[in-house]
Every structure is written in C-alpha cells, then in structure tokens.
Amino acid sequence: MKAPIRLFQCLISLGLLIVSAAASAQWTLNNEASTLSFVTVKADHVAEVHTFDELSGTIQMDGSVSIEIALASVNTLVPIRNERMQSMLFETELFPRGTITARINSGRLANMAPGSSEEMGIDFTLELRDQSQTYNATVLVSRQEDGLMATTLKPIVVNAESFDLAAGVEALREVAGLPSISRAVPVSFTVVFED
C-alpha cells in the first residue's frame, strides 16, 4: 500500500509544480522576429522608413505587457543621421529607453487556437523622455504554437510635441539644411512573443 500512496503523493507534487510553473510563466519578446518602424517626411514630399533594432519585453500571465525600446538602436540606414538622431533628437545619454506598457486579456489569448488570428483594439502607453501619452492600436493577433504575433493594422501617429521632441526635430532640420521635417510620424510594429 505504501508504494501507491508514495506514487500518488509524487503525482500531486508534480502537478503542483506544473501549475506553479504555468502560473509564473511569461512570454518573452523575440527581438530578431520583431520590428518597430516609423516614417519621416522631409522637404514636404520625401518619405523615409526608419527602425529601432533593439527591442525587449514580456507579457506576464496576468496580461501586463512591457516593451523597452533601445533608442540608440535607431536605424535610418545613414550612420551620421543615426548619430544625429541619438544625440540631437532622442538625447540617448539622458534618455536611453522608450517604454510601451499595456494590459491585455490573457484569457482571451490563451483560448485562441494555434494558427488562428483575431483583430483586437489595445490601449497602450508610450513613455519617452519622461513624457507619456496613451494611444489605441488596432492589431491582428496571431496565435502560434509557442507564443503569439501582433501586427498593427493601422499606423499610430505620434507627434513630436507630445514628447518634447520639437526642438530636436528643428535642430535636425537645420543641420541637414532642409526646408522642413514633419513633426508627426506614423509608427507601425510587428512583435513576436514566445514561451
């Protein structure tokens, strides 16, 4: 009789460990599979796409989302322009990171079958240079075997004035000798989170 009791106790302990691990699990952002891009318009008609190449983040089991953007990873495909954006616009030595936070319905995600997709509206807060603004993103969430992918269906328009970036935009305009640089930029993302 002792052997079955011990086996039963082991199974209960194993079950508790699995439940405990699941409760504390989280999804982690896959930087290589994720992109965050924004479009600038200079001289009225010249549009260019830029990215941030270093993202990190998690989705906790309670649905809290946190994504960090390494602002020094801005990539415009022009090294001198990258340096100018780092120093004159984002001031990365003082403000090295931007942060996106949100809360999503984790139960809704858990109930999605692998391979399925669903359109969702997500409210999120962007913090940049000690300023924060709340936005709403329309995203397509696709459930994958080992996580999920979320892609914006519409760009999110971010204004430089909202984050005290207008002076930096003007400094960039002057140093580049341009007649204008738009202060409103469309932002899009695809983020992949894995178990």
Legacy VTK file of the C-alpha trace (Angstrom):
# vtk DataFile Version 3.0
C-alpha trace
ASCII
DATASET POLYDATA
POINTS 195 float
0.000 0.000 0.000
2.857 2.362 0.701
4.119 2.348 -2.899
0.782 3.509 -4.417
0.496 6.216 -1.734
4.009 7.439 -2.478
3.273 7.388 -6.203
0.083 9.350 -5.611
1.960 11.897 -3.482
4.626 12.256 -6.193
1.956 12.830 -8.831
0.291 15.504 -6.692
3.654 17.212 -6.102
4.444 17.090 -9.817
1.019 18.515 -10.623
1.527 21.352 -8.158
4.932 22.107 -9.676
3.456 22.238 -13.184
0.595 24.507 -12.087
3.053 26.728 -10.218
5.338 26.948 -13.261
2.415 27.783 -15.555
1.200 30.486 -13.181
4.591 32.151 -13.154
5.285 31.685 -16.865
5.587 34.578 -19.252
6.095 35.242 -22.922
9.311 36.949 -23.974
9.735 39.219 -26.986
11.828 37.778 -29.797
13.878 40.767 -30.998
15.062 39.127 -34.225
11.475 38.404 -35.315
10.068 41.796 -34.235
10.141 45.220 -35.909
9.260 48.749 -34.849
9.323 51.285 -37.663
8.427 54.928 -38.204
8.173 57.140 -41.275
9.565 60.673 -41.533
8.736 63.160 -44.267
11.300 65.807 -45.176
11.207 68.610 -47.758
7.417 68.148 -47.970
7.438 65.045 -50.187
10.404 62.778 -49.318
9.317 59.909 -47.061
11.810 57.557 -45.395
11.306 54.483 -43.223
13.419 54.032 -40.084
13.527 51.290 -37.444
14.625 50.588 -33.911
16.735 47.438 -33.941
16.781 46.573 -30.221
13.515 45.714 -28.522
12.919 43.666 -25.390
9.809 42.859 -23.435
7.436 40.429 -21.804
3.779 39.524 -21.494
3.036 38.317 -17.975
0.345 35.753 -17.225
-1.862 38.498 -15.752
-1.879 40.207 -19.177
0.528 43.030 -18.357
2.726 43.923 -21.341
6.025 45.784 -21.196
8.268 46.576 -24.168
11.520 48.530 -23.974
12.965 50.342 -26.986
16.712 50.997 -27.004
16.645 54.482 -28.556
20.323 54.305 -29.519
19.400 51.427 -31.841
17.592 53.813 -34.207
18.483 52.766 -37.744
17.992 55.181 -40.640
20.493 53.375 -42.917
22.682 56.519 -42.766
25.277 56.377 -39.936
25.643 60.162 -39.481
21.861 60.534 -39.345
21.674 57.751 -36.744
24.194 59.660 -34.611
22.308 62.931 -35.019
19.011 61.336 -34.032
20.644 59.749 -30.994
22.272 62.969 -29.771
20.053 65.785 -31.073
16.591 64.215 -31.077
16.339 61.426 -28.524
19.295 62.528 -26.337
20.040 58.888 -25.630
22.692 59.617 -22.999
19.964 61.169 -20.836
17.020 59.085 -22.061
18.302 55.706 -23.255
14.949 53.925 -23.447
11.384 54.330 -24.525
8.790 52.118 -22.845
5.466 50.752 -24.027
3.082 49.343 -21.418
-0.353 47.817 -21.837
-2.724 45.284 -20.354
-4.381 42.641 -22.474
-6.919 39.894 -21.845
-4.603 36.935 -21.243
-7.554 34.537 -21.031
-8.666 35.567 -24.484
-5.178 34.864 -25.830
-4.959 31.519 -24.032
-8.251 30.436 -25.622
-7.032 31.155 -29.161
-6.204 28.006 -31.111
-2.701 27.806 -32.626
-2.835 29.126 -36.181
-5.843 31.365 -35.513
-5.886 35.179 -35.776
-8.085 37.840 -34.242
-8.368 41.606 -34.604
-8.077 43.463 -31.302
-8.020 47.032 -30.070
-5.281 47.587 -27.490
-4.790 50.706 -25.385
-1.149 51.309 -24.549
1.052 53.981 -23.002
4.256 55.196 -24.626
6.809 56.798 -22.310
9.600 58.763 -23.939
11.905 61.396 -22.445
9.936 61.362 -19.167
6.717 62.165 -21.035
3.868 59.713 -21.578
0.900 59.501 -23.930
-1.840 56.904 -24.319
-2.770 55.522 -27.727
-5.067 52.884 -29.179
-3.710 50.355 -31.649
-5.738 48.123 -33.939
-3.714 44.937 -34.184
-4.012 41.498 -35.705
-3.020 38.929 -33.094
-1.984 35.525 -34.423
-1.608 32.599 -32.017
1.401 30.421 -32.699
2.424 27.057 -31.256
4.959 28.664 -28.913
3.581 32.188 -28.479
1.913 34.928 -30.460
2.492 37.683 -33.014
0.810 41.098 -33.011
0.894 43.387 -36.051
-0.577 46.857 -36.407
-3.369 47.061 -38.985
-3.242 50.858 -38.990
-0.247 53.112 -38.270
-0.220 55.035 -34.988
0.551 58.737 -35.435
2.986 60.106 -32.848
3.563 63.879 -32.603
6.971 65.266 -31.649
5.389 67.933 -29.422
3.892 65.247 -27.184
7.380 64.181 -26.058
9.317 67.472 -26.130
10.972 66.446 -29.401
10.039 69.507 -31.471
13.302 71.334 -30.689
15.253 68.226 -31.679
13.369 67.960 -34.976
14.163 71.605 -35.685
17.847 71.042 -34.853
17.938 68.122 -37.286
16.264 70.227 -39.959
18.833 72.990 -39.542
21.920 70.749 -39.539
20.678 68.911 -42.637
19.768 72.159 -44.419
16.204 71.013 -45.100
13.177 73.256 -45.649
11.012 71.024 -43.415
10.752 67.789 -41.421
7.319 66.571 -40.384
6.662 66.556 -36.649
4.009 63.850 -36.925
5.244 60.342 -37.732
3.286 57.153 -38.461
4.534 54.226 -36.384
3.968 50.525 -37.104
5.103 47.348 -35.415
5.161 43.589 -35.579
6.093 41.975 -32.275
6.583 38.270 -31.657
6.408 36.825 -28.145
7.480 33.280 -27.339
7.133 30.950 -24.360
LINES 1 196
195 0 1 2 3 4 5 6 7 8 9 10 11 12 13 14 15 16 17 18 19 20 21 22 23 24 25 26 27 28 29 30 31 32 33 34 35 36 37 38 39 40 41 42 43 44 45 46 47 48 49 50 51 52 53 54 55 56 57 58 59 60 61 62 63 64 65 66 67 68 69 70 71 72 73 74 75 76 77 78 79 80 81 82 83 84 85 86 87 88 89 90 91 92 93 94 95 96 97 98 99 100 101 102 103 104 105 106 107 108 109 110 111 112 113 114 115 116 117 118 119 120 121 122 123 124 125 126 127 128 129 130 131 132 133 134 135 136 137 138 139 140 141 142 143 144 145 146 147 148 149 150 151 152 153 154 155 156 157 158 159 160 161 162 163 164 165 166 167 168 169 170 171 172 173 174 175 176 177 178 179 180 181 182 183 184 185 186 187 188 189 190 191 192 193 194
